[in-house]
């Protein structure tokens, strides 16, 4: 089995859109996602088309695709990007049968390298739902440092929730 972690191409962004729109209410709740805040699929495709037309220094988001034996198994999205300084990342394993299989750790390690290099970052943060154990364990095992647990709305599709903030600085990669 071969893992491959690369920047996501525009024509692959349907994986992100379909993942959220096809997730169960329970899965969305585990991620802290409010289904009423999901953009409709056409608007989401237009957003990504606009983002991919911009130089990376001016993007609001950067996506990374995770493949196992050429099949997509997950992805990461960076947002709240301040180019040359910091960004926040989100982690998702798309197929339930691939969750808790250990792939996330290897994928996150490679994803971190991509974000630091492509966005010239000094710091990278991740704020998974505090009660979603898998991403919190993964971040810790990859070398992210615990910052705090607090209540916030981590992204435009999320509801107000408890999240755990993890951080990694340039010297740690």
C-alpha positions in Angstrom: 0.0 0.0 0.0 1.4 3.4 -1.1 0.4 6.7 0.4 0.6 9.8 -1.8 0.1 13.3 -0.4 0.0 16.2 -2.9 -1.5 19.6 -3.4 -5.1 19.1 -4.7 -5.8 20.1 -8.2 -8.9 22.2 -9.1 -10.5 19.2 -10.9 -10.2 17.2 -7.7 -12.0 19.7 -5.4 -15.2 17.8 -6.0 -13.9 15.4 -3.4 -14.1 18.0 -0.7 -17.6 19.2 -1.8 -19.0 15.7 -2.1 -17.5 14.7 1.2 -19.4 17.3 3.1 -22.6 17.1 1.1 -22.7 13.3 1.4 -21.7 13.0 5.1 -24.3 11.9 7.6 -25.7 14.3 10.1 -23.9 12.3 12.8 -20.5 12.6 11.0 -21.0 16.4 10.4 -21.8 16.8 14.1 -18.6 14.9 15.1 -16.7 17.4 13.0 -18.7 20.3 14.4 -20.1 21.2 11.0 -23.5 22.9 10.7 -25.2 21.4 7.6 -27.2 24.7 7.1 -23.9 26.5 6.6 -22.6 24.3 3.8 -22.5 26.3 0.5 -24.4 24.8 -2.3 -22.3 22.7 -4.6 -22.2 25.2 -7.5 -21.2 28.1 -5.3 -18.5 26.0 -3.7 -17.1 25.0 -7.1 -17.1 28.6 -8.2 -15.2 29.6 -5.0 -12.5 27.0 -5.7 -12.2 28.0 -9.3 -11.6 31.6 -8.2 -9.1 30.5 -5.5 -7.1 28.4 -8.0 -7.0 31.4 -10.4 -5.1 33.4 -7.8 -1.4 33.3 -7.0 -0.8 31.2 -3.9 0.3 34.3 -2.0 -3.2 35.7 -2.3 -5.3 32.6 -1.7 -7.7 32.2 1.2 -7.3 28.4 1.1 -4.9 25.6 0.0 -6.0 22.0 -0.3 -4.0 18.8 0.0 -5.2 15.4 -1.2 -4.3 12.1 0.5 -4.3 8.9 -1.7 -3.8 5.3 -0.8 -2.9 3.2 -3.8 -4.1 6.0 -6.1 -7.6 6.2 -4.4 -8.5 9.4 -2.5 -8.8 8.6 1.3 -8.7 12.1 2.7 -7.7 15.7 2.4 -6.6 18.7 4.3 -7.7 22.3 3.9 -5.6 25.3 5.0 -7.4 28.5 5.6 -7.1 31.7 7.7 -3.8 32.1 5.7 -1.5 34.9 6.4 1.1 34.2 3.7 4.6 34.0 5.2 3.3 33.8 8.7 0.6 31.4 9.7 -2.4 29.3 8.6 -5.0 26.9 10.1 -5.5 23.4 8.8 -8.4 21.0 8.8 -8.1 17.2 8.5 -10.6 14.7 6.9 -10.5 11.0 6.1 -13.3 10.6 3.5 -14.1 6.9 3.8 -15.2 5.6 7.2 -13.4 2.3 6.6 -10.1 4.1 6.3 -10.5 5.9 9.7 -8.5 4.7 12.6 -6.2 2.7 10.3 -3.1 4.8 11.0 -3.0 6.6 7.6 -3.8 10.0 9.1 -0.5 10.3 10.9 1.6 9.8 7.8 -0.7 12.0 5.7 -0.6 14.8 8.2 3.3 14.7 8.4 3.5 15.2 4.6 0.7 17.8 4.6 2.6 19.9 7.2 5.7 19.9 4.9 3.5 21.0 2.0 1.9 23.9 3.9 5.1 25.2 5.4 6.9 25.2 2.0 4.0 26.4 -0.2 2.8 29.1 2.2 6.2 30.0 3.6 4.8 29.6 7.1 6.3 30.3 10.5 3.3 28.6 12.4 0.6 26.2 11.5 -2.5 25.7 13.7 -5.2 23.1 13.8 -8.4 23.2 15.9 -10.3 20.0 15.8 -13.5 19.5 17.8 -12.3 18.8 21.3 -14.4 15.7 21.5 -13.2 14.2 18.2 -10.4 12.0 19.6 -8.8 10.8 16.3 -7.5 14.2 15.0 -6.4 15.3 18.4 -4.3 12.1 18.9 -2.9 12.4 15.3 -1.8 16.0 15.8 0.0 15.2 19.0 1.7 12.2 17.5 3.0 14.3 14.6 4.6 16.8 16.9 2.0 19.5 17.2 2.0 21.2 20.6 -1.1 21.7 22.7 -2.0 25.3 23.1 -5.4 25.4 24.7 -9.0 24.1 24.6 -11.6 26.9 24.0 -15.0 27.6 22.5 -15.1 29.2 19.1 -16.5 28.9 15.6 -13.5 27.4 13.8 -14.7 28.0 10.3 -17.5 29.2 8.1 -19.3 25.9 8.0 -18.9 25.2 11.7 -21.1 25.9 14.7 -19.9 27.3 18.1 -18.0 24.5 19.8 -15.2 23.4 22.1 -12.0 22.9 20.1 -8.4 22.0 21.0 -5.8 24.3 19.4 -2.6 22.6 18.4 0.4 24.5 16.9 3.6 23.7 15.1 6.4 26.2 14.4 8.9 26.2 11.5 11.7 24.8 13.6 9.6 21.7 14.4 9.3 20.6 10.7 
